[in-house]
Amino acid sequence: MATAAGALAPPAVQAPSGVWSWLTTVDHKRIGTLYGISGMSFFVLGGIEALLIRSQLAVPNGDVVDADRFNALFSMHALTMIFLGVMPLGAAFFNWLVPLMIGARDVAFPRLNALSYWFFLAGALMLNASWLPGDAPDTGWFAYAPLTEAPFSTGRAMDFYTVSLIILGTSSLIASLNFIVTIINLRAPGLTMFRLPVFVWMTMIVSWLLVLSLPVLTVGLVQLYFDRNFTTNFFIQEGGGDPILWQHIFWIFGHPEVYVLILPAMGIVSEVLPTFARKPLFGYAAVVFAGVAIAVLGFAVWSHHMFTTGLGPVPRVVFSATTMTIAVPTGVKIFNWLGTLYGGNIRFTTSMYFAVAFIATFTIGGISGVMHASPPIDSQQQDTYFIVAHLHYVLFGGAIMGIFSGIYYWFPKFTGRFLSESIGKLHFWLFFIGMNLTFFPMHFLGVSGMPRRIYTYDAGFGWETWNFVATVGAFTIAAGMLTFIWNFFRSLREEPNAPDNPWDAPTLEWATSSPPPEHDFDAVPLVRARDPLWHDRDNGLAQPEADPNEHIHLPPPSYYPLLIAVGFALMGIGALSHLAVLALGVVVVVYGVWGWVLEPTGPEPAAGAH
Amino acid sequence: MRLDLLRRRRLIATAAILVLGLALAACSDPQSTVNPKSDHADTINDVYIIVFWLALVVFVGVLGATLALSIWFRERPGRVANQFHGNRRLEVVWTLIPVVILVAIFVPTVAAISDLEPDDEVDLPANAIVIEAIGHQWWFEFRYPGLGIVTANELHVPVDTPVRVTLKSDDVIHSFWVPQLAGKVDMVPGRTHAIQFTPNEARDEAYLGQCAEFCGTSHANMRFRVFVDDRATFDAWVANETADAVPVESLSALAQEGGALFTSYVLAVGATPCIGCHTVKGSLASGVIGPNLTHVGSRSTLFSGIRDGFEGAESADRVQRELERWISNPDDIKPGVTGRPNGGMPAWGELLSTEQITAIAAYLRELK
């Protein structure tokens, strides 16, 4: 117990409000909301970019946008969807759910958590600020040297790319370390590692992937920045560098990144399926170990992005083997999800629609992935629309379907309100039909030899029909998104009416109120088995009662994370403009760190409460 | 209930047939990846067919299972979910099934990788044709070192003859890809890659190729053609290509005027003249930055495969207009050409009179 005053003070019931409270918040739930709203906004932006791309390609010789604008659009579409859409939406779920699922009152380092969000926002805004001078990155998200080097990429576009990705990478790195520490240290009593919800496992695996892969990208980005600005020649052949080296660096990051995008969705689906099938996840251990195996193998497959770059036959054979091997743990997951459906009494909510559709659409992406794991086949499919079809089945059919399944599932927990099921099902069908209409024909386009990243094509290649169909599909997805936005705002206007555990779900986040209080749990929950709430229900047990004498220590709000992020952003702007701005940024960062270190974080917590 | 299921099954079967039909339709498209016309493309296609059928089985199996389980185990009054946590034996089985499928894909893959390796230059069959392809933003340069030919954007090769193409790049990464003849291999600055294939079907229609690695503004406009000729047609083409350009005296008056402009040392103040970048063999023009134009009038396409070229007398007006438009402002047809980092082409419309441009276009058109 802390001071007597602390013991008498009731837990904070009145959450602070106003803009300032959001700018200084260190509450994982609010940070999750910030991530969610930002991620969803950028998802819409990336979607608008996709609609422009599809409009341009709807008919041969389209003239909606010109060549350079098109190249910027497809580059920014990928960067936006990957770094500013799917990753922060994943982070929104991590932030909201990890502490709730492990019975904690916050993450291990709440201020670092805020810092990671503000870094994310700074990097996201900086990347998109490149549109303003008309200098948006236009060499693809993969940015292959030497096209990105000074002679071929004039202007500031690629510097916007390197600087903002470094800031975004720092954000993810901070968040990942925070989640690893949180999951290892802050689990509720009885919550052993093999009782952890699969979603929490996937969060930890994703965090490890990011911690191990992001530094590689950062090194590459710094090298590219130095090449462009200080003539270091890391990737320039004439200077003794090697353009292929960039590809190795990029994909050693880039392939684990694919699993960073998909594993959270796999985690979400692994929570949703058991709840609505009303039975435990089939083969829990296998699903967890398959996730770990995918992550480990994910570091051994990067060169399958480079089968056509003149690698010798031996690396092609080896990387083909490792790539195909990934299909085994992935298959295990798919079969275990099907095993979860088997014997169930499946309640088909909107969330469940998305989760079951995820199994189907993600599987299609997995199958096409195995096809070009074979280098000879890849030599025909690489850089064609077949790959575009494949990656969108994985990222839209996988990540996005999973994320929306999660949104419909946890929305009552996040807001205390339900999303409309009938509007939700309309949303689902528009998404499901739209995505298949958009991406399935791309397989045919690829087989017919249509390369990716072309802003125009002539009639007569047999590409007209399917391109038009794909464009219709893209607008169908957009209609689905509008439906969702309508559903979202419609729901927010309603009175909160969600009970604690509306779905009769088994995990700890459903043991507290909807939405949870600022301190998450009135009493630290007790875990007696995997799927603890089902175990309690079936055995007539109850969660511990709140102790009115417990002092719940919550970290006070802090503006230093925001300040440091502003300083870091200034350093980035300086790197793009003038040394003086960079110096100012350094001063702000140093001041922010100084203030952070000396900032009082409230009384010491009671022993055992962390 | 039973009827409902049957209907669903029929729906799935119809969909599968539809998908198959559409996949097969892709075969006849001109840039199709599944209509092989060489040993190389055949080898790839053989692996593809194995993988395609296995993929289809998995596709139907998993999607069918998902659908079936969703229907069979949907919520019903009185139903209680069966509480079990797994089944060790089943899990072992479905770990092994993918392994078996993958081995079935991997073995032919390895065999194909080995088959597709190009021969070392010294081990080539005596009749092999060796070609050097160099990628430029945004066109392909083709050299036949053994025959003394330098040309652009159009390859001619004799049927049933091994062709070895060495691949280089002058600026950024490009990729050499003619789907019906060979899978793609990248052209990387500072490296020399090679690809080898033996085309097995001569035809008048060209095999279409396209740059497959994003290479900047006009990546979409970087296309090329491969003509697989019977021996006599090939020999005739070689004879024409190795010859000097048509003597300027034998051209029309307008073309002669254009020739004089094309080969002048100073065409306009502040701009590199035509001969600074282009070669017309037999004239003063011997530049090596842009495409060799010695026989440009005989090519079947213009501007790296994005406009039809000479197709007989009736095409003369059209080709003339396209060339005039190009010379006036190449960006108008292929964006980015004037700003090319390794030597942009001037927009001559700002520097020359319309009459001068008309004359130069006539000259190029008559360079058969």
Interface residues (C-beta under 8 A of the other chain):
Chain A: D66 A67 D68 N71 T139 G140 Y144 P146 L147 P151 F152 T154 Q237 E238 D242 P243 I244 A277 R278 K279 P280 L281 F282 G283 Y284 A285 A286 T308 T309 G310 P313 R316 V317 S320 A321 M324 T325 A327 V328 G331 V332 I334 F335 N336 L338 G339 L341 Y342 G343 G344 N345 I346 R347 F348 V356 I359 A360 T363 I364 I367 S368 V370 M371 A373 S374 P375 P376 I377 D378 S379 Q380 Q381 Q382 D383 T384 H443 F444 G446 V447 S448 G449 M450 P451 R452 R453 I454 Y455 T456 Y457 D458 G460 F461 G462 W463
Chain B: L22 A23 A25 A26 S28 D29 P30 Q31 S32 T33 V34 T43 I44 V47 Y48 V51 F52 A55 V58 F59 V62 L63 A65 T66 L67 L69 S70 F73 R74 E75 R76 R79 V80 A81 N82 Q83 F84 H85 G86 N87 L90 E91 W94 T95 I97 P98 V99 L102 I105 F106 T109 V110 A112 I113 S114 L116 E117 Q137 D171 V172 I173 S175 W177 P179 A182 G183 K184 V185 D186 V188 P189 G190 R191 H193 L208 Q210 C211 A212 E213 F214 C215 G216 T217 S218 H219 A220 N221 I306 P335 G336 P341 N342
